[in-house]
Amino acid sequence: MTPHAGVDETAISEMLGATEKLWGALLPYFLWVSNSPKKNALTLKESVGLVEAASESHEFLLVGYEDGGIISVSNTKLPFQGEAQAAEWWKP
C-alpha cells in the first residue's frame, strides 16, 4: 500500500493484515479517512494532532492496534463510534 494514495475499503483488510505481524508494538499503520487528499507523508503522531485539531469533523484516522482491532481517532464522536470514550493511553 502506497502512503497517501487514494484507496478503497480493501485497504482496511490490508492494514489489519500488516498489523498482525507487530504484536506488542505501537503500530505505524493507519488510514486517514477524508474527503480531501493529504499532500505530505505524516507520522502517526503528526496525523493524530492534525485530526484532533481539524476544523472538519468528517476527517478521522483508523489505527491498527496490536490485538488485531482498530482504534478510531477524531475530533468529535462520530456515529460509528457508538459508546466510545476519550483515550490518551495509546498515543505515540
DOBAVEX-965267 format. One record per residue (C-alpha): residue number from 1; residue in three letters; x, z, y. Coordinates in Angstrom, 2 decimals. Layout:
BEGIN
REC drengu mikol      xx      zz      yy
REC    NUM   ala       X       Z       Y
...
This chain:
BEGIN
REC drengu mikol      xx      zz      yy
REC      1   met    0.00    0.00    0.00
REC      2   thr    1.48   -1.05    3.36
REC      3   pro    1.35    1.60    6.13
REC      4   his   -1.21    0.80    8.83
REC      5   ala   -2.53   -2.29    7.11
REC      6   gly   -6.26   -2.87    7.02
REC      7   val   -7.56   -1.63    3.65
REC      8   asp  -10.87   -1.30    1.87
REC      9   glu  -12.31    1.51   -0.26
REC     10   thr   -9.89    0.76   -3.13
REC     11   ala   -7.18    2.40   -1.01
REC     12   ile   -8.70    5.80   -1.82
REC     13   ser   -8.07    5.46   -5.56
REC     14   glu   -4.56    4.10   -4.88
REC     15   met   -3.79    7.10   -2.67
REC     16   leu   -5.10    9.53   -5.28
REC     17   gly   -3.02    7.84   -7.99
REC     18   ala    0.11    8.28   -5.90
REC     19   thr   -0.65   11.97   -5.23
REC     20   glu   -0.80   12.85   -8.93
REC     21   lys    2.98   12.49   -9.05
REC     22   leu    3.53   15.19   -6.41
REC     23   trp    2.00   18.41   -7.79
REC     24   gly    3.06   21.40   -5.71
REC     25   ala    4.21   19.41   -2.69
REC     26   leu    2.75   18.74    0.74
REC     27   leu    1.70   15.18    0.23
REC     28   pro    2.81   12.39    2.56
REC     29   tyr   -0.08   10.12    1.53
REC     30   phe   -3.07    9.84    3.80
REC     31   leu   -5.58    7.37    5.16
REC     32   trp   -6.54    7.17    8.82
REC     33   val  -10.18    6.09    8.98
REC     34   ser  -11.02    4.48   12.31
REC     35   asn  -12.87    1.60   13.95
REC     36   ser   -9.67    0.56   15.73
REC     37   pro   -6.24   -0.19   14.22
REC     38   lys   -3.29    2.10   14.80
REC     39   lys   -0.18    0.38   16.15
REC     40   asn    2.61    2.79   15.28
REC     41   ala    3.70    4.33   12.00
REC     42   leu    2.99    8.05   12.28
REC     43   thr    3.80   11.08   10.19
REC     44   leu    1.03   13.24    8.76
REC     45   lys    1.79   15.94   11.34
REC     46   glu    1.54   13.46   14.24
REC     47   ser   -1.66   11.96   12.83
REC     48   val   -3.35   15.36   12.42
REC     49   gly   -2.53   16.21   16.04
REC     50   leu   -3.90   12.92   17.34
REC     51   val   -7.10   13.04   15.28
REC     52   glu   -7.83   16.64   16.25
REC     53   ala   -7.28   15.81   19.94
REC     54   ala   -9.09   12.44   19.86
REC     55   ser  -12.00   11.78   22.17
REC     56   glu  -13.61    9.66   19.44
REC     57   ser  -15.38   11.76   16.80
REC     58   his  -15.63    8.88   14.32
REC     59   glu  -11.90    8.92   13.50
REC     60   phe  -10.72   11.11   10.65
REC     61   leu   -7.96   11.47    8.07
REC     62   leu   -8.25   11.66    4.29
REC     63   val   -5.21   13.52    2.97
REC     64   gly   -4.25   13.70   -0.70
REC     65   tyr   -4.00   17.26   -1.97
REC     66   glu   -1.78   18.44   -4.82
REC     67   asp   -4.68   19.26   -7.15
REC     68   gly   -5.89   15.66   -7.02
REC     69   gly   -8.50   16.33   -4.36
REC     70   ile   -8.83   15.20   -0.77
REC     71   ile   -8.70   17.13    2.49
REC     72   ser  -10.57   15.56    5.41
REC     73   val   -9.31   16.15    8.96
REC     74   ser  -11.48   15.51   12.01
REC     75   asn  -12.12   16.87   15.47
REC     76   thr  -15.79   17.65   14.69
REC     77   lys  -17.67   18.39   11.48
REC     78   leu  -18.78   15.05   10.06
REC     79   pro  -21.89   14.56    7.89
REC     80   phe  -19.90   14.09    4.66
REC     81   gln  -18.01   17.38    5.18
REC     82   gly  -21.05   19.48    4.21
REC     83   glu  -20.22   23.19    4.30
REC     84   ala  -16.61   22.60    5.34
REC     85   gln  -14.82   25.29    7.32
REC     86   ala  -11.75   25.07    9.51
REC     87   ala   -8.47   25.43    7.58
REC     88   glu   -4.97   25.69    9.02
REC     89   trp   -3.05   26.73    5.89
REC     90   trp   -2.41   23.25    4.53
REC     91   lys   -0.92   21.69    7.68
REC     92   pro    2.66   20.40    7.66
